Amino acid sequence: MKNLSDQQKGSLLAFVAVMFITPDSLFIRLSSIDTWGLLFYRGAIPFLVILLSLIFFYKSKILKVTIGMGLAGILYAISFSLTNITFIISIQNTNVANTLVMIATAPMMSAVIGALFLKETPDKKTWIAIIITFFAAVYIFYDSLKLGNFLGDFFGFITALGLAIGANIVRYAKNKDLVPAAVIGKLFVAIFALFFVNNLKLLDNDIFIIPLMCILCVGIPFALVTIAPRYITAAEVNLFFLLETILGPIWVWLIIKEQPSIETIYGGIIIIITIAAHSILKLRGKYIN
């Protein structure tokens, strides 16, 4: 990693993180535990795993690093915990593809937020991509109103907004380690879920599915996603979530045969092509301002 440029470091961290995330939707569908029980474990298990890793890495300095995060750490912990909650609510109230397509708008929202608050102003082509993806998302929302999936799609959109805000917070505080804030955020999720959960028993396949999902698809990747914006812009980090938009529904379709609606497919294709083209041009440096 020492020989890599910041662009390469950030891109590699984001890529590895999202590849770990791609089976997440499938694991959620395969689990039989209720929403709040799932939220509890998705908070508690990653909290313990990442906390132990931080203690091993920082040792006696862990408290100093945590306090040193300041206001940025508090804001990131809040956005991180809310994003975790809204993602689960979304994916259990709409088609998996709908949730992931909503999340695909995160890079564009990151660009807008970065321009407003970090003065990392997008160029003309980025603004064009923002407009195209916005109308594609509206198209999917319209379809969901007919299907009665509006609640799930709405929380999917809120998840994307949370990802965009969180990545820009990390970008703003790039000289600080905000991974402890992600740990605190996971603790918030677990505590919040306890107020609503009825049963925490893991039965049958859940004994294996839940811990595997919480470590591989939640704990490890979100620690990496928290580090990545220190090296590349928030919009670039969230562009890698396109991999989940593409691969997530494929995992679900292959294993449990859940097929997205034709409107979701069309809207998703538009969003994916638009953001992928934007990403390629960005990496190649062929923008015309």
N, C-alpha and C positions, 0 to 999 in steps of 0.2 A: 504493500500500500504506500510506502514511503516514496517510491519512484513514480507514482501516478500523479497526474495533475489534479487540481481540485475538481474539474469537470468530470474526469474519469472516476475519481473517488466517489463523488456524489451519485453519479449514474450507476456505478457498480452496486453501491449500497441500496439504492432505490430498486434496481432490477432484482437483486437477490431477495429483498424484502417482499416485493409483490409476487414473485414466483412462489414463495412460501404461502402467500395469502390465497392464491388462486383456488385451492380446494376447499376454502373456508365455507362457502355457500353450500357445497355438497355435504360437508360434515353437519352443518346446521339442519339440513333437510333430513339427514339420516338419523339424527338424534331424536329421542322420544320425550325428553324432559321438557317441562313447560318453559315459557318465555323467561320468567323471572328466575327460575332455577338455572337456566342456561346463562343468563346474565351474571348471576352470582359466581358461577365457576369461571366464566370468561374474565371476571375481575379478580377473583381470589387466586387462581392458579398462576396466571402471569405475574400478579403482584409478588407472590413468593419467589418465583423463578428469577425475575429480573432483580428483585431486592437482594437475593443471595449473590447474584452475579456482581451487583454494584458493591456490596460489602467486600467481596473477594478482591475486586479491582481497586477500590479506594481505601479499604481497611478503615483506619481511624479518621480519615479525612471525609468520610461519607456525610457526616453532619454539616461540615463546613461547606461542602459542594452543594448540598441541598439548600442551605440558607442563602448561599451565594447566588442562587437562581433569581431571587428577588421577585418583582412583580410579574416579570415574564414567565417565571415558573408557575405562579399562581394562575395566570390566565391560560397557560398551556394545559395545566392539569384540569381546569374547568372545561375547556374546549375538547380535550381528549376524552374525558369521561362522558360528556354529552354525545359525542360522535359514536362512541361505543354503544351507548344505549339506543340511539336512534337507528343505528344500523340493524340491530336485532329486531326492533319493532317493525322496521321497513320490510326486512326479508321474510318475516312471518305474516305479513299482511298484503303481499303482492308477489308477482312472479319474480324469480331470482334475476332474470335478465333485466326486468324493469329497474330493480334496485341498482344493479351494476351499471346500467346505462345512465341513471341519474348521477351516480358517482363519477362517471366519465366527464361530467361538466366541471369537476373540481379544478382541473388545470386552468380553465378559462376564468373561473372565479378567483383563483389564486393570482392570475395576472392582473385582474381588476383591483383586488385588494392591495397587491404589491405596488401598483401604480399610485393608488390613493394615499397609502400610508408609508411606503418605503421609497417612493419616488423612483421605482424601477419601471419606468413607463414602457408599455408595450408599443410596438410599431403598428403600422397600418394593417399588415397581414394578420397580426394577432387580434386586432379589433374585429376584422372580418370573420375570423374563426370564432370569436366570442359570439357574434350575432348569429352565425349559422347554427352553432351548438345550442344557443338559447331557444331558437325556434324549433329545433329538433326535439328538445326537451318538452316544449309546450305541446308539440304534436303527440308525444307519448302520454302526457298528462291528460289530454283530451280523450285518447283511447281508454285510459284507465277510468275516467269518469263513467264511461259506458259500461265498463266491466265491474265497477264497484271496487276498484283497487286504489282509489285516490289516496286513502290514508297511508298505505304502504309506499306509494310513489312520493308523497309529500315528505315522509320521514327519510326517504332515500335522498331527496334533494337537500334536506337539512343536514344529512350526513356529509354530503359533498361540500356544503358550505362550511361545516365544522372542520373538514380536512383542509380546506383552503385557508381558513383562519389560523388553524394550528400550525401549518407549514410556514405561514408568514411570520408567526410569532417566533418560531425557531430561527427563521432567517434573520429577523430583527436582532435576536440575542445569540448570534452565531458564535460569539466568543465564550458562551457559557454552555455547560453540559445540562441539557434539559431532560435527559433520560430519567432522573429522579422524579421529575414532574409527571412523566408517564406512569411511573410506579404509583405515585399518589393518586393519579387519575383512575388507575385500575382499582385501588382501594376504595375510592368513592363509588365506583360502579358496584362493587361487591356489597358495600354497606347499603346503598340505595336499593338494590335488589332484595335485600333481607326484609325490607318493610312490606314487600308484596308476595314473597315466595311462600308457597304452601308445602312443598315437599322437596328435599334436597337429595333424596335417595337416587343413586345411579343403578339402573337395572339393565340386565341383558347387555346389549352391545354398547350402551352408554358408558359402561365401566372403562372401555377402551377408547371410544370415540371422543368423549369429552376431554380427558387429559391430553390426548394426542392433538386435538384441535386447539386447545388452549395454549399449548407450548409451541407447536410448529406454525400454526396459522395466526396466532394472536401475539404471544409473548415475544418471540424472536423477531418477527418482521416489524412490529411496531417500535421496537427499540432501534432497529436499523433506520426506519422511516423518520424517527426523531433526530437521528444524527445526520442524515443525508442533506437536509436544507442548510447545514453549515457550509457546504461546499458548492451547491448549485441553487438556483432560484426555486422558490416554492412552486411556481408553475411547472418547472421542469420535473421536480420530484413527483408531483401529482400526475404528470403525463404518463408515468410508468404504470399508473393504476388502469390504464387502457388494457394492459395484459390481463387484468382480472375481468374486465368487461368482456373480453374475447374468450378467455379460457374458463372462467367461472361457469357460464351457462353450458359450455361444452361438457364439463365434468358432470353437471347435473343432468343434462340430456342423455349422456352415455350411460349413466348408472341408473337413474330413476325415470328417464324418459319424459321429463317435464319440458314441454316445448313452448317457447315464447310466442306471443301473438305476432301477426304479420306486421302490425304497426310498430311494435317494439323492435322488430328486426330492421325495418326500414329506417326508423329513427336512430337506432344504434349504429347502423352502417354509415349514416351521414355523420354522426358524431365521431366515430372511429376514424373514418377517412380524413375528416377535417383536422382533428387533433394530431393524427399521425403525420399528415403532410406538414403541419405547423412544426412538429417536433423535428422532422428530418431537415427542414430548412434552417431551423435554429442550430442544430448540431453542425450543419455544413457551412453556416455563416453566410448564407446567400440571401439575406434580407435586403430589401430596398426601402429605406426609410423615406 
